[in-house]
Amino acid sequence: MLNQPIILKVIPHRDFSLNLKLSDSRELKLDMLPLIKYPCYRKLSNLGLFFQVKCDDDIIYWDDMHDMHIDQILEFGKFMSNG
């Protein structure tokens, strides 16, 4: 999709949340805990796997089976204030 920000950095936390820094200077927090209930993300309840998260332009991913696109991140994430 045009004009979507790029994910520059992702930081995992022990509470199964992620902090993301975007190319448009915004930062957001994504709480993955509610999503881990669903079969497609259940494997991420393993903290060892959860902490392996990486970013690549418009996705975050853990392995070949677990990823999330920027559209989903923007829908489920909460923007953090810049001040």
N, C-alpha and C positions, 0 to 999 in steps of 0.2 A: 504494500500500500504506500502511496506517495506521502511524503512529509512526515513519516513516522520517525521518532528519534531512534538513535542507535544506543544499545546498551554498552556502556564503557566499562562498568565494574559491577560485580555482584559479590556481596559479603554474606555468608550464612551465619546464623546464630543458633544457639542450643535450644531455643524455644520454637524452632522450625519456622522462623521468619527469615526473610532475605532483605537486605538493603541494596538498592540498585541506584547507580548513578547513570544518568542519561546524557546524550550528546547535546540536548537543549538546556543543559545546566540544572535540570530538575532532578530531585532525588525522591525515591519512593520506597515504602516498606510493603513487602508482600508477605502476608501471613499464610503459610502453606499448611498449617495445622488442620483447618477445616477441609482442605482438599485431599489430605492424606487418607481420609476416610474412604475415598472412592478407589475402586480397584486399579484404575490406571496410574494412581500415584501412591498406592499403599506401600510399595517397596521403599519409598523415601522415608518411612518411619524409622529406618535404620540410620542413625546419626552419621555413621561412617560413610554411607553412600550420600546422604544429604549434604555433607560438607565437601563433597567432590564437585559441586556445582561449578559450571563454567559459563561464560557468555561468548557469543559469536554474532556480532552485528545485531540482528533483531530477534535472537532467541537466547534462552538460558537452557542448559541441558546437563544431565547427569550421566547418561549413557545413551545407547542407541534406542532405548525404549521410553525414556523419560525426558521430556522437554516441554517448553512453554514458549509460545510466540509473543512478541511485543503486544499484539492486540489483546491477548488474554491477560498479560501482565498489567496493562493499562486499565483493563476492566476490573480486575480483582485487587490491585494494589491501591495504597493510599499515599498521596503525595505528602511529603514532609515540608514544613515551613522553612523558608530560607532565612529566618531571622530570629 
